[in-house]
Amino acid sequence: WRWCKSVVTSPLSCISTDDMSQVFSVAIDLGLCCRFYSDEKCSVGLNSWGGDGAWYPGTFGVNDQFRTSVGSYQC
């Protein structure tokens, strides 16, 4: 996503994803830039989405595969 800047990776800003529907509603409502990871510690980027974490916004649809592959995120 071209308007997003890299977040500072910190255990304090990493959030484990238990309910992805809440994550997306918050990100959309507030217009946040979020980066998603496949592990629960924000250290392993989603390989199928660029390898460095998938930015949101920039993903125009959220399918079941994306929801199940995300373990944590940072905004």
C-alpha positions, 0 to 999 in steps of 0.5 A: 500500500503506497501511503503506509509507512513501516511500523516499528516492530515491538512486542508492545504493538503486536496484537494476536488475532483471535477475531479477524472480523473485529480487526477489519472493522476497526481498520476500516472505520479508522482508516489505519494502515495495518500489517499482518503476519502469519505467526503470533509475534509479528515476525513472520510475514505472510509469504503469499502476500509479499513476504513482509507482511500484508498491508491493509488497506491495499487488500480489496477483499478479505477471503477465508484463506487470508483470515486463517493465515493471519496470526498477528498484526500491527497498525 
